Amino acid sequence: MKYTTVLCAAILAPSIILADTIDGAKDVLSAWEPNSIQLEENGTLRVVLPQRQITDTIYYATIQAGFCLGPIFGYEMSDVKSVFILNQNETQGWLFEGGATACDAINNAPTETAKILVAGQSSTHTNTANGL
């Protein structure tokens, strides 16, 4: 009985952490009304927004005033290694490679410095044969 309980806890723990991360991301990104938010096995948070194009203004806002506010509001999100912000068709967007670990520096920096910190860990992406 004791081993069954431990086994069940070990199986369910990743699901609970995953659900907490997605719920936290939904909360801090709600202002952008995402179509979907998924956390992939490799730690990539995939956020699909309802816009036809993800401009740099939209991207920086979702990272600085959205995703990186998670820790401030008590959402751990330490399992997020990178963040894709994608357009409604998932064919264009940006990749933030800093993940949750970069948010502390971003949150503690002046706005312009924070933008530079985000930019240094970002790249644009368009859909290729391999997908995003």
Contacts in CASP RR format, 6 or more apart in sequence:
PFRMAT RR
TARGET T0000
AUTHOR 0000-0000-0000
METHOD contacts of the structure
MODEL  1
MKYTTVLCAAILAPSIILADTIDGAKDVLSAWEPNSIQLEENGTLRVVLP
QRQITDTIYYATIQAGFCLGPIFGYEMSDVKSVFILNQNETQGWLFEGGA
TACDAINNAPTETAKILVAGQSSTHTNTANGL
17 79 0 8 1.000
18 39 0 8 1.000
18 79 0 8 1.000
20 75 0 8 1.000
20 76 0 8 1.000
21 39 0 8 1.000
21 45 0 8 1.000
21 75 0 8 1.000
21 76 0 8 1.000
21 77 0 8 1.000
21 79 0 8 1.000
21 80 0 8 1.000
22 37 0 8 1.000
22 38 0 8 1.000
22 39 0 8 1.000
23 75 0 8 1.000
24 70 0 8 1.000
24 73 0 8 1.000
24 75 0 8 1.000
24 77 0 8 1.000
25 37 0 8 1.000
25 39 0 8 1.000
25 45 0 8 1.000
25 47 0 8 1.000
25 67 0 8 1.000
25 75 0 8 1.000
25 77 0 8 1.000
25 80 0 8 1.000
26 34 0 8 1.000
26 37 0 8 1.000
27 70 0 8 1.000
27 73 0 8 1.000
27 75 0 8 1.000
28 66 0 8 1.000
28 67 0 8 1.000
28 69 0 8 1.000
28 70 0 8 1.000
28 73 0 8 1.000
28 75 0 8 1.000
29 37 0 8 1.000
29 47 0 8 1.000
29 62 0 8 1.000
29 66 0 8 1.000
29 67 0 8 1.000
31 65 0 8 1.000
31 66 0 8 1.000
32 47 0 8 1.000
32 49 0 8 1.000
32 58 0 8 1.000
32 61 0 8 1.000
32 62 0 8 1.000
32 66 0 8 1.000
33 49 0 8 1.000
33 50 0 8 1.000
34 47 0 8 1.000
34 48 0 8 1.000
34 49 0 8 1.000
34 50 0 8 1.000
35 48 0 8 1.000
35 49 0 8 1.000
35 50 0 8 1.000
35 88 0 8 1.000
36 46 0 8 1.000
36 47 0 8 1.000
36 48 0 8 1.000
37 45 0 8 1.000
37 46 0 8 1.000
37 47 0 8 1.000
37 48 0 8 1.000
38 45 0 8 1.000
38 46 0 8 1.000
39 45 0 8 1.000
39 46 0 8 1.000
39 79 0 8 1.000
39 80 0 8 1.000
40 46 0 8 1.000
42 81 0 8 1.000
43 79 0 8 1.000
43 80 0 8 1.000
43 81 0 8 1.000
43 82 0 8 1.000
44 80 0 8 1.000
44 81 0 8 1.000
44 82 0 8 1.000
44 83 0 8 1.000
44 84 0 8 1.000
45 67 0 8 1.000
45 77 0 8 1.000
45 80 0 8 1.000
45 82 0 8 1.000
45 83 0 8 1.000
45 84 0 8 1.000
45 99 0 8 1.000
46 84 0 8 1.000
46 86 0 8 1.000
47 62 0 8 1.000
47 67 0 8 1.000
47 83 0 8 1.000
47 84 0 8 1.000
47 85 0 8 1.000
47 86 0 8 1.000
48 86 0 8 1.000
48 87 0 8 1.000
48 88 0 8 1.000
48 90 0 8 1.000
49 58 0 8 1.000
49 62 0 8 1.000
49 85 0 8 1.000
49 86 0 8 1.000
49 87 0 8 1.000
49 88 0 8 1.000
50 88 0 8 1.000
51 58 0 8 1.000
51 87 0 8 1.000
51 88 0 8 1.000
52 87 0 8 1.000
52 88 0 8 1.000
52 89 0 8 1.000
53 87 0 8 1.000
53 92 0 8 1.000
54 85 0 8 1.000
54 86 0 8 1.000
54 87 0 8 1.000
54 92 0 8 1.000
54 93 0 8 1.000
54 94 0 8 1.000
56 94 0 8 1.000
58 85 0 8 1.000
59 85 0 8 1.000
59 93 0 8 1.000
59 94 0 8 1.000
59 96 0 8 1.000
59 122 0 8 1.000
60 115 0 8 1.000
60 118 0 8 1.000
60 119 0 8 1.000
62 85 0 8 1.000
63 83 0 8 1.000
63 85 0 8 1.000
63 96 0 8 1.000
63 106 0 8 1.000
63 118 0 8 1.000
63 122 0 8 1.000
64 106 0 8 1.000
64 111 0 8 1.000
64 114 0 8 1.000
64 115 0 8 1.000
64 118 0 8 1.000
67 77 0 8 1.000
67 80 0 8 1.000
67 83 0 8 1.000
67 96 0 8 1.000
67 99 0 8 1.000
67 103 0 8 1.000
68 102 0 8 1.000
68 103 0 8 1.000
68 106 0 8 1.000
68 107 0 8 1.000
69 107 0 8 1.000
70 77 0 8 1.000
70 103 0 8 1.000
71 77 0 8 1.000
71 100 0 8 1.000
71 103 0 8 1.000
71 104 0 8 1.000
71 107 0 8 1.000
72 107 0 8 1.000
76 100 0 8 1.000
77 100 0 8 1.000
78 100 0 8 1.000
78 101 0 8 1.000
79 100 0 8 1.000
80 99 0 8 1.000
80 100 0 8 1.000
81 98 0 8 1.000
81 99 0 8 1.000
81 100 0 8 1.000
82 95 0 8 1.000
82 96 0 8 1.000
82 97 0 8 1.000
82 98 0 8 1.000
82 99 0 8 1.000
83 95 0 8 1.000
83 96 0 8 1.000
83 98 0 8 1.000
83 99 0 8 1.000
84 93 0 8 1.000
84 94 0 8 1.000
84 95 0 8 1.000
84 96 0 8 1.000
84 125 0 8 1.000
84 132 0 8 1.000
85 93 0 8 1.000
85 94 0 8 1.000
85 96 0 8 1.000
86 92 0 8 1.000
86 93 0 8 1.000
86 132 0 8 1.000
87 93 0 8 1.000
90 127 0 8 1.000
90 132 0 8 1.000
91 126 0 8 1.000
91 127 0 8 1.000
91 132 0 8 1.000
92 124 0 8 1.000
92 125 0 8 1.000
92 126 0 8 1.000
92 127 0 8 1.000
93 124 0 8 1.000
93 125 0 8 1.000
93 126 0 8 1.000
93 132 0 8 1.000
94 122 0 8 1.000
94 123 0 8 1.000
94 124 0 8 1.000
94 125 0 8 1.000
95 122 0 8 1.000
95 123 0 8 1.000
95 124 0 8 1.000
95 125 0 8 1.000
96 102 0 8 1.000
96 118 0 8 1.000
96 121 0 8 1.000
96 122 0 8 1.000
97 121 0 8 1.000
97 122 0 8 1.000
97 123 0 8 1.000
98 121 0 8 1.000
99 121 0 8 1.000
102 117 0 8 1.000
102 121 0 8 1.000
105 117 0 8 1.000
106 114 0 8 1.000
106 117 0 8 1.000
106 118 0 8 1.000
107 114 0 8 1.000
109 117 0 8 1.000
125 132 0 8 1.000
END
